[in-house]
Amino acid sequence: MDSNIIEIFGLMAGAVTSIGFIPQLIKGYKTKKLDDITYFMPLILVLGMTLWLIYGFLIESLAVMVANAVGIGCNLSLAFMKKMYS
């Protein structure tokens, strides 16, 4: 299979996965309540996604790098919002 098509599938998968964080961020921003979210969940995800990001750089995969960079940003935003609104 063409490597460009494979990379496109990876980018689409990363986009769908990253979009999954958006509803929680919007709800948290609107309600200013993130009591149900612990600090551990987003911070553990940031750690895991950082490792995936490094892996993406090592294998030179744009899809892995972009998906995890966006995921890191979303999870850090979630942790920041929890701190700010608590």
Summary of the structure (lengths in Angstrom):
residues: 86
radius of gyration: 14.6
end to end distance: 49.5
largest distance: 49.5
contacts: 236
relative contact order: 0.20
helix: 83%
strand: 0%
